[in-house]
Amino acid sequence: MVDDGWVLLGVIVIVVIVAGVFLFVGDPGDKNNIGTTEIVKPSDYGNGVYYFEATRAKFANSLSEFLKNKNVTSISVSGDGSGAYGSDMGYYVVVR
Protein backbone atom coordinates (compact mmCIF):
# COMPACT_ATOMS: atom_id res chain seq x y z
CA MET A 1 0.00 0.00 0.00
CA VAL A 2 1.21 3.55 -0.77
CA ASP A 3 1.98 5.84 2.14
CA ASP A 4 -0.27 8.95 2.20
CA GLY A 5 2.82 11.16 2.60
CA TRP A 6 4.18 10.04 -0.78
CA VAL A 7 0.83 10.67 -2.46
CA LEU A 8 0.69 14.18 -1.00
CA LEU A 9 4.27 14.86 -2.11
CA GLY A 10 3.42 13.67 -5.63
CA VAL A 11 0.38 15.96 -5.81
CA ILE A 12 2.44 18.94 -4.62
CA VAL A 13 5.13 18.29 -7.25
CA ILE A 14 2.53 18.10 -10.03
CA VAL A 15 0.87 21.34 -8.89
CA VAL A 16 4.23 23.14 -8.82
CA ILE A 17 5.10 21.92 -12.34
CA VAL A 18 1.73 22.96 -13.79
CA ALA A 19 1.90 26.36 -12.09
CA GLY A 20 5.44 26.86 -13.39
CA VAL A 21 4.35 26.16 -16.95
CA PHE A 22 1.65 28.82 -16.77
CA LEU A 23 3.82 31.36 -14.98
CA PHE A 24 6.99 31.06 -17.04
CA VAL A 25 5.91 29.87 -20.51
CA GLY A 26 3.17 32.37 -21.23
CA ASP A 27 -0.50 31.67 -21.72
CA PRO A 28 -1.30 32.11 -25.43
CA GLY A 29 -4.83 33.24 -24.55
CA ASP A 30 -3.57 36.15 -22.47
CA LYS A 31 -3.62 39.32 -24.59
CA ASN A 32 -0.69 40.68 -22.56
CA ASN A 33 1.53 37.99 -24.14
CA ILE A 34 0.85 39.11 -27.72
CA GLY A 35 4.13 40.35 -29.18
CA THR A 36 5.91 40.26 -25.81
CA THR A 37 7.65 36.87 -25.91
CA GLU A 38 10.93 35.89 -27.51
CA ILE A 39 10.71 35.31 -31.27
CA VAL A 40 12.10 31.95 -32.41
CA LYS A 41 13.55 31.61 -35.91
CA PRO A 42 12.37 28.35 -37.49
CA SER A 43 14.53 25.64 -39.06
CA ASP A 44 13.97 25.46 -42.84
CA TYR A 45 13.51 21.89 -44.08
CA GLY A 46 12.92 23.08 -47.67
CA ASN A 47 9.83 22.85 -49.87
CA GLY A 48 7.89 25.14 -47.54
CA VAL A 49 8.37 23.00 -44.40
CA TYR A 50 9.57 24.79 -41.26
CA TYR A 51 10.06 23.69 -37.66
CA PHE A 52 9.51 26.09 -34.74
CA GLU A 53 11.09 24.92 -31.48
CA ALA A 54 8.52 26.81 -29.40
CA THR A 55 5.09 26.32 -27.85
CA ARG A 56 2.27 28.40 -26.42
CA ALA A 57 2.64 32.21 -26.70
CA LYS A 58 6.24 31.96 -27.94
CA PHE A 59 5.09 29.81 -30.89
CA ALA A 60 2.12 32.07 -31.66
CA ASN A 61 4.26 35.22 -31.69
CA SER A 62 7.03 33.53 -33.69
CA LEU A 63 4.62 32.19 -36.31
CA SER A 64 2.91 35.56 -36.63
CA GLU A 65 6.24 37.34 -37.16
CA PHE A 66 7.39 34.67 -39.63
CA LEU A 67 4.22 34.84 -41.73
CA LYS A 68 4.35 38.65 -41.77
CA ASN A 69 7.99 38.81 -42.87
CA LYS A 70 7.91 35.93 -45.39
CA ASN A 71 4.58 36.98 -46.95
CA VAL A 72 3.42 33.35 -47.09
CA THR A 73 0.28 31.47 -46.06
CA SER A 74 0.29 28.65 -43.53
CA ILE A 75 -1.49 25.58 -44.92
CA SER A 76 -0.71 23.06 -42.16
CA VAL A 77 0.51 23.03 -38.54
CA SER A 78 1.40 19.89 -36.58
CA GLY A 79 2.90 19.32 -33.15
CA ASP A 80 6.10 17.29 -33.07
CA GLY A 81 4.92 14.92 -30.34
CA SER A 82 8.40 14.90 -28.77
CA GLY A 83 7.36 15.92 -25.27
CA ALA A 84 5.67 13.84 -22.61
CA TYR A 85 2.37 12.19 -23.50
CA GLY A 86 -0.01 14.80 -24.86
CA SER A 87 2.52 17.60 -25.16
CA ASP A 88 4.79 19.03 -27.81
CA MET A 89 8.18 20.72 -27.77
CA GLY A 90 7.59 22.52 -31.06
CA TYR A 91 5.56 22.64 -34.26
CA TYR A 92 6.04 21.87 -37.94
CA VAL A 93 4.48 24.45 -40.25
CA VAL A 94 3.91 24.01 -44.00
CA VAL A 95 3.54 27.22 -46.01
CA ARG A 96 3.03 28.24 -49.61
N, C-alpha and C positions, 0 to 999 in steps of 0.2 A: 504494500500500500504506500502511496506517496504522502510524504509529510506535508502538512498544510503550510509550513514555512516556505518550502520550496515552491509550492504553487503560488503563494503570495509574491515571492521574489520574481518568479517568471512573469506574472501579470505586471508588476512594476517595471520590469525591463521592457516589456512590449509597449507599455504606455509611454515610456521615455523615448523609445525609438520613433513611435508614431508622432509624438509631439515635436521631436527634433526635425522630422521630415517637413512638417508644416511650418515650423519656425524658420528653418534655414534654407529650404529649397525654393520656396515661393509658391503660393497658391495661384494657379493660372486664372482662377475666377476672380481674384482680387484686382480691381481696377488700378490700385496703387502699384502693382507689379508691371503694368504695361510700359514697356520701354525703359525699365529701370534695372533689369538684370543684365548680366554679362552676355555679350553676343558671341556665339560659337560659330566658327567658320567650318562648314561641312567638308568631308572628304569626298572628292569627285571620283566616282567609279566609271565614268564615261557613259555615253549614250543617254544622258539625262538622269542618271541614277546618282543620288547623293546620300551620304550618311551624316546625321547630326548626332554627336555624342552629348546629348542634352535631353532633359525631360522637363515637364511642367512648364512654369513661366519662362524658364531659360530657353526651352525649345520653341515655345510660341513666339517669343521676341526674336530669336535667331531666324526662324523660318520667315517671319514677316519682313525682316531686314533683307534676307536673301532674295525673296521674291521681288521686293521693291527694286533692289539694285541689279538683278539679273534680267528683269522684265520678262519673266517666264510665268507659266501657269502650272500649279501643282495638279497632277492627275491621280496620284496615289500616295498614301502615307501608311507605313507599317512599322509597328514596334519591332525591335530586334529580338525580344524574348530572352535576353541574356542575363537578366536579373533573377531574383528569386521567383518562385511560382507566382504568376499574375502580375509581374512588374517588368519594366523595360529599363535599359540603361541608355537607350537612344532610339532614333527613328530613321528609317530609310524613306527617302522622298523621291518620287519620280516626277520629272517636269518635262514640259515641251515648250 
